[in-house]
């Protein structure tokens, strides 16, 4: 019975993500979501007590599904050439932060009136947690003499800034990025490794 319950919850989240992505938080309704789901509102409310709770769950599910996979690249590439690994991670990161479905949901989260709680929770459980894992990975590489710098936190934030440069800001304003993603990643990783590669 638990398996069926979990499957139904996942189905609800998938359908709700589609409706929220298309209509935004205010434009979507529990009625519209239940209609798309092909069930009753009673079923929907059996899993989520409010639209806000459902919306938060959709966003958290999105973070778990794609964020965990993204930042695991570092852990899984432990023995890989660092430059190659950072390029693979960088491209996956840009794909993640520019995904149109995810962007539609996150724009709703930060623009709607949730008293800042939802957007703060998303930030803590998304960017902060994920880049914290990169920071830990870099700390280990610094201990091995493969990276150098003022601190693992600072160099992880510098990599983040380099990867996002010319990409995230124009997309936030719904404009095309200034750089091709592969060019952006290659130049970001080259600059990062020149600054922090080795024990120099």
Buried (B, 14 or more C-beta within 10 A) or exposed (E): EEEEEEEBBEBBBEBBBBBBBEBBBEEBEBEBBBBBBEBEBEEBBBBBEEBBEBBBBBBBBBBEEBBEEBBEBBEEBEEEEBBEBBBBBBBBBBEBBBBEEBBBBBBBBEEBEBEEEBBEBBBEBBBEBBBBBBBBBBBEBBEEEBBBBEEBBEBBBBBBEBBBBBBBEEBEEEEEBEBEBEEBBBBBBBBBBEBBBEEE
